[in-house]
């Protein structure tokens, strides 16, 4: 594969020239051709420009997957503005912090997510962020419960006069410009904004398509959120590159996914391991015809060989390709190929993609040989531009020679397959979401009556890891599970909430006074096993 110098908007225009009237996107019974997406995003560019959005403006998109999300994103790409992609689970407090940090001047928001009603949250946020966010713009369904169409725009916005300058906007955007800011949770409580260029994301999407063998005849079900790289690069942008039709659902629900596969005869399904495990563990999955599925990417968190084969056995036609990457690498570093055997797919993260270098280094920076475990380091076109406004944090992970230090452990085997064996950090991965224990610990520490707390991840059947909060109450204090959970719910997204609260008298520490994480996990797991009714947060 040769690297191409194109922006996202230029790729869309190329797709329109080749496949203008083919179905590009379907959602909730509404269908859009590639020409429709191009035209509607043109209209949206005119509307944005009249609001004061221009090249370089930071604009938040806070919504579940929808045609409107796609149209807004494509319009921002044409204009050269920078989409700031926001997690749909954010609490009001979390969102306020992120928007201040990212300097978002406008926010496009949807209806909500599960129990979250965005309109209510915006009422609070608009006051908190007065002078920072200039305007909040609703992009949920209209009053007739429909997504955007030509009728969503007034006649003046649809006139050629209003859209004739768009070609000029597109030409002013460079492939090296920032295409989006996405967020990753690290060892600090504050999420870091990862700046990715058009060049890195476009070429990463092309590389993924090549390894997966996707074509214009495929039908991709997008059940992963597009505010993550997995949903953006490996799904939406991959769809633009191949010209396949994309079927979006707002967010993952097992029955919704099963129904969509059967109804639309989807051939491609990407997802995190917990998603696929939830599908096969639902006894009703056998009632659906999933025979159209041929392949998909499984990524976002580790998958065991046993689970891989269990999924393959339950959905025989679905060949899953394990991929390794992170937001900082657009995201793909390695991926298995359509020609790889099931054994290679199940036991490795595939081979390193083209135009990308990987080294395995020991703690002293020495390059290791095949089969030796060390830190996975990567250099190539897909590495991020840096963390927004955090040069010191960027310098900690990208060295002077351009090598990104991932913080993950692994090795390359003698055939060049990458094996990811662990994490250097204490990050918890729950259902594909990276969660910083320190963020949760900081919130718990503000609850009265708790002397110490340590948040850990323990193995879980479907989500792979569950969050466990280990607490040491102050002497004579009784900590109410209901009260503590209510406190956490007010400050954290639901996926960061503990499944268990384990009360302890002390934490195991080593000679230097540091908590011994392995021993703490062992003790906590035993307490949960013997007293689940006491530790569980679900009463």
N, C-alpha and C positions, 0 to 999 in steps of 0.2 A: 504493500500500500504506500502510495506517495502522499505526503502531507500536502494539504491544500490551504491556500490563503483566502478564506471566505468568511464572511460574517454569517450569523444565524439568518438575518434577513435575506442575504444573497442566496443562501441555501434554499430558503422558502421560495424565492422568485424562480430559481432553477427548477424546483419541483413543480411549480405551477406551469412552467413552459412545457414540461414533459407529461404532466398528469392532471391538467387543470380540472377536468370533470370527473375524475375518480373520487370515490368517497375517501375522505381523509379522517373524519372524526364522527363518532356517534355517541350520543348520551341521552338517556331518558326519552328515546323515541325521536329525537331530533338528529338530523344528519347534515354534515357540512362537507362540501368538496374542497379540494385544495384552493380552487379559485375563491370559494366563499371565505375561507380563512384569510386569504390574502386581501380580499376586498374589505371585509369587516375590520381587519386590523389596520387597513389604510384609513378607514373612517375614524377609528379610535385614535390614530395618530393625530388627525386634525383636531379632534376634541381635546386631546392631551395638550397639544401645542397652544390651543386657545386658553388653557388653564395656567400656562406658564411652565409646563414641563418641557425641558429641552435636553440636548446632549449633555450627559454628565449628571443630571438630576437624579437623586436617589429616591426611588419610589417603592414602597412596600406593597407586596401582594400577600394578603392574609385571607385565604379561602381554601376550602377543600377542592379536589379535582373537579373541573367543570370546563365546558367550552369557553365560558367567560374568562376563566383563569388563563387559558391558552391564548385567547385573542388579546388580552391585556399584555401578556408576556411578549407576544410577537410584535405588538405595537411599540412597546418600550425598546425592543431590539432594533426596530427600524429607525427609531428616533435617536438611538444612541444614549438613552437614559439607562440607569443602572437598576434593574429589578433587585429589590431586597426581599428575599424569599423567607416568609415567616412561618414558623411551626404552628399548625392549627390548634395545638394543645396548649399554647401559652396562656398563662393566667394574666390578669390585668397588670399585675406587678412586673412579671417577666417581660411582657410586651413593651411596657413603658421603658424599661432599662435598655432593651434591644434597639428600640426606635431612636432613643437619645444617642446611643453609641453609634448607630449606623447613619445618623443624620438624615433620616428619611423625611422629605418635605411633603410627600403625598402618600396616602395609603388607600389602596383599593381593597375593600373587605367584602366577604360573603355573608351568608346567613348565620353560620355558626358551625360548631362541631360537637356532636353528641349533646351533652347538657349545656354547653357553652352557647350563649346567645350574643353574637358579636355586637348587635345594635345596642344592647344594654352596656356592654363593656366600652364601646366607643363613647357613650355618654359620659363615662368617668374619665376616659383617656383624653378626650378632646380638651378637658379643663386642665388636666395634668401636663399635657404636652402643648399647651397654647404657646405660640411663638416658635415651636419646633416643627410640628406637622401643620402645614397650611390648610390642608383640606383632606377630609375623609370621604371616599367615594364608594358607594354601594355597588357591588357587582353580583349580587345573588339573582335568583329568578325574579321575573317581573310579576305583576299582579295576576297574570293568567298562568303563573307557574312555568313559564317558558324561559329558555336561555336566549342569548342575544341573537337577533336576526337583523336584516336590513331595516325593518320597521322600528328597531330600537334607536335609529338615528334619524334626525329631522332632515328634510329635503336639502337644506343648505349644506349639511355635513356630507351628503352623498354626491353633491355636484363635483364635476371634474376640477372646477376652480379651487375647491377646498382640498383636493388630494394631489394636484399636479406637482406640488413641491416635494412630495414624499421621496421621489427618486433622488433628489438632491440631499435629503436627510440621510438616506441609506448610503450614498457615496461618501459622506463625511465620516462614517463609522469605519474604523480600522479593525482588522482581525485581532490586533494586539490590545484593543480596548477591553475594559472590564465588561463582561457580558452579564454577570450576576454576582451578588453577594449571598452566599449560603452560610448557614451557621453550624458549627461543630461544638460539642461540649467537651471540654478538656478537664484538666485537673483543677482548674480555677472555677469559681462559681459562675463567673460571667461568660456566656457563650462568645466565641470568637468568630468574627465575620471573615469567611474565606472568599477572596477575590479570584474569580476565574475568568479567563479571557475567552473571546469568541473562538480564537484559534485552538485553544486547548480543548474546549468542549466539542466543537464541530469535529475535530479529528479523532477525539476519543470515541465519539458516537460512530464515526465511520469504521474505526477499528473493531468495535464491538459487533457491528453489523456483519463485517467480514467473517469473524470467528463463528458467529451464530448462523450464518447462511440465510439471513432474512431477505425476503424479496417483496416486490409490490403485491404479490398474491397472498401474503400473510395477513392475518387479522390478529392484532395485538390487544389483549385486555390489560389496561393500565389500572392496577389495583394498589400500586404503591404511590405514596404522595409525591407530587411533582415539586414540592419545596425541597425535597432531597435530591441529590445527584442521581440516585438510582432511578427515580421517576422522571427526572429532567433529561439527563444525557442518555441513559440506557433505554429510555422509553420514548418520550416526546421527540427529542432531537434525532434519535435513531429512526423514528417513524418518518420524519422529514427526509432523511437520507435515503431510505428504501422506497418510500411511497406507499407503504402498507397502510391499511385502514386501522385506526385506533378506536377502541371502545373504552370509554372512561367510566369509572364509578367514583362516587364522591370520596369514599374511603372504604377500607377493607371490612367486609362482613362475609362470613363463610357462605351463607345461603345466597347472598347477592352475587358472589363470584361464581358459584355453581350454576345459578340460573343464567348468568350472562354467557358463560362458556357454551352452554347448551343452546341458548337462543341464537347467538351470533356465530356459532361454529368457530370459535377462536382457536387459532393455531399456536399462539405464543402467550405464555404467562410468566412474568417475572415476579419474584417475591423474596421476602426474607424467610429463613427456615421455619419460624413459628407459624407463618401463614400457610405453608404447605402442610405442616404437621396438623394444624387445625382442620384443614380440608379433609385429610384422610382419617382423622379421628372422629369426624362427624359421621355418625352411622348412616345419615341420609345421602352421603356422597355417592353411594352405589345406585341410588335412584335416578341419577343424572347421567346423560350421555356425554362423556368427556373424551370421546374418541377422536375429536378433531385436533386436540392438543398434540403438537409435535416437539416443541422444545421451549426452553425458558432459562433465565439466569436465576440462580439461587445465591444470594449474597447478603451482606449486612451484618452477619454474625456467623460464628462457626457452625458447621453441620457435621455430625458424626457419620462415619461410614454406614453404621447400622440404620440411622434415620434416612440416609440417602437411598439405600436399597429398599427400605420400607415404603418410601414415597414412590419409587419406580415400580414396585410390585403392585401398589394400589392403583396407580395411574400408568399402565404399561406403555402407552404411546408417548409419554412425556419424558424426553431426555433432558435432564437438568445439567446445566453447565455451572460449576462453581467458579465464582470470580472473586478476586481479592482487590481491594482498593480502599480509598477513603476520600472524604470530601476534598481534601487538599490535593488530590490527584485526579480530579475531574469526572469520575472517580476511579476508573479502571487501571490497574497495574498489571494484573495477570488474569487469564481466562482460559478455560478449556475450549477446544476446537470441535467442530462438528465431526471431525475424523477421529477424535480421541475415543478410546474404549471406555465402557462404563467403569471399569476398574480405575483408570486414570482420572475420570471425572469424580469418582467417589472419594478417592484418597489424596487428591491434591487440589490446589487452586489454579491448575492449568499452567501454561507457560507465559513468561513475561511477554507483553505485547511489543510489536515492532516500534522502532524509534524511541525505545525506553531502555534504560540500563538499571539493573538491580545488583546491589552488592550486599553481602551479609557480613556484618562487622561485629567483632567482640567488643567488650566494654572499654578496651583500650584503643579502639579504632582500627584494629588489624583485620584485613580482609580474610574471611574464612573459606575453607575448601568445601566442595560438595559434601552434603550430609552433615555438616557442622552447624549447630544452632547458634544464631546471633540476631542482632537487630537488623530488620529489613530496611535498607536505604534505597532510595530511588531517585533517578535523574532523567528528565526528559521534557518534551513539549507540554505534557499534561500537568506538570507541577504548578501549583497556584502561584499567583503574582505575590501573594503574601496575605497576612492577616490585616484587616482594615484598621488603620491608626495604631497598630501594635508592632512597631519595628523590632522591639526587643524580643517579643514572643516569636516573631518571624525568624529572627536570628538564632533562636534556640533550636529551631527545627530544620532550617535550611542553612547549610554551612557555606563557607566562602567559595567552594567549588561547585555549588549548585545542587548538592545532594540533600534530599529531604529525608530526615530521620523519622521514621514512622512511629517509633515506640512499640512496634510489634515484633515478636520473635518468630523466627522460622529458618528454613534452609532450602537450598536448591539441591535437587538430586542429580545424579550423574547424567540424566537425560534432559535436564533443564526445567523440570517441573518444580513449581514453588509449593512448599508445604508450610503453612502457618501454624505454629505450635503454641502460641500463647501471647499474652500482653504484658508489656513492661509496666504498664500503668495499672491502677486499680479500677479502671473503668468498668462499669456494669453495662452489659448489653442485654436489654430486655425487648424482645420482639423486633430486633433490628434498630432500636433507638439506643444511642450512646448516652449514658447517664453518668454524670459526675457525682460520686458519693459526697464530695466536699460541699456541693451546693445544698444537698439535703441536710447534711450535718449542720450547716450554718443556720438553716431554718429551725431545726430541732433545738439548737442551743439557745434560741430566743424564747423557748417555752419554759415557764417557771417550774422549778423543782427538779430539773435534770442537771446532774453534776457533770457527767461525761456522756458522749454518744459516739458511736462508730457505725457507719452504714456500709454494708457488705452485699455482695451478690451470691446467692446460692442456686444450685441447679434446679430448674423447673421443667416440667414435662413438655409443655407447649411453647412457652415464651423463652425457654432455654435458661434464663436467669430470672430469679425473683429478687426483689429488694427487701432486705431485712435490716431493720434499725435496732441496734443493740444499745441499750441505755442503762446508765447507772443513776438511779434516783438519789437525790440528796437525802441525808439521814432523816428518817421519820416522815418522808414524803411518799404519798401514793399517787402514781401517775395514771390518770384515766386514759384508756385507749381511745375512747370517743372524743375526749377533749383534745388530745394530741393530734388525732387524725383531722379534726375540724380545723385546727391551727395549720396543719400542713396543706389541707385543701385550699385554704385561703391564699397560699403563697406559691404553690407548685402545680404544674400540669399533672393531670391524673396519672400519666404513665411513670411519674417519678415517686408516686406514693408507695410506702412499704406494704408488702403483703403480710408481714409479721413484725411485731414489736417484742423484742426479747429483753426482759429485765434481768440485770446481772448485778452482782455485788462488786465485781472488779473485772478488768480485762487482763488477759495474759500478756505480759510484757517481757522483753529480753533485758539483758544486763544494762543496756543503755537507756532503758525506759520506753522503748518503742513498742507499740502493740504488735504482737505476733499474729499476722493476719490469718495464716493457715490454721493455727490453733483456735483462734476466735471463731472462724467459720465452722470448725469441727464441733466446738462447744455449742454454738448457736443451733446448728443442725440437730444436735442431740436433744436440746431443749424443745425445739419445734416438734421433733418426732414423738417425744413423750408427753408434751402438753400443747397440742395444736389448738385446742379450744381456748386456751389462755392467751397464746401468742397471736393468733389470727386477728387481722384487722377487719375481717368480714364477719360481722355478727348477725 
